[in-house]
Every structure is written in C-alpha cells, then in structure tokens.
Amino acid sequence: MWETPTISHALRMASLPRCMRRNDYHLVGLNEEFLVYFLTRAGFSTVRRVPGFGIFNDTSELLFKGIPISLNVLAVKPTTSAP
C-alpha cells in the first residue's frame, strides 16, 4: 500500500514523538483491532471509529492519500447503578 520508503518514513515521522510542545508526544501506537479489544476489556461498549472531534487544531484529522493517520474512536462506558 505504501509504495516507497519515503512515504513510510513520512508516516512514521508524523506519528512519532516530536516534542515540539510540552504535551506534543505519544507514548503508544495502536491499531483499531487492539484499541477495540482493550476498550471492550475495560468495560466500554459501542466503540466506533469517527473521522475526528473538531476540538483541537492538530493532526488527528490529517489524511495521507485519503487515509486517516490517526485512530479517532468514540466509546461509551455504561454506568453501573449503585446498590
């Protein structure tokens, strides 16, 4: 899918820590399968991918060749009733 090493390198650089700002870094990278697994194990339901949230001016909605580089999901954790 990613034709050249240059494209692969660009994608890695877009997702790796740049530390240009104090809170501009990632500690882990997950694919959709792993993230859904972890969220459902933690009690979340209705996990679905969304194009973005429109909250920050960042790369979370960036597309590369029409494909999102970020994994934006919305998950709901049901509340439990107190006994």
HUSULMO-V381546 format. One record per pair of residues at least 24 apart in sequence whose C-alpha atoms are under 8 Angstrom apart, sorted by the first residue. I is the first residue (numbers start at 0). J is the second residue. D is the distance in Angstrom with one decimal. If there is no record, write none. Layout:
i = <I/I>
j = <J/J>
d = <D/D>
//
This chain:
i = <10/14/29/30/31/38/42/42/43/43/43/43/44/44/44/44/45/45/45/46/46/46/46/47/47/47/48/48/49>
j = <68/68/70/70/70/74/76/77/74/75/76/77/74/75/76/77/73/74/75/72/73/74/75/72/73/74/72/73/73>
d = <7.6/7.8/7.9/7.2/6.9/7.7/6.1/7.6/6.0/5.4/4.2/6.9/6.1/5.3/5.9/7.3/7.8/5.7/5.9/6.7/5.7/4.3/6.8/5.5/5.5/6.5/4.3/6.3/6.7>
//
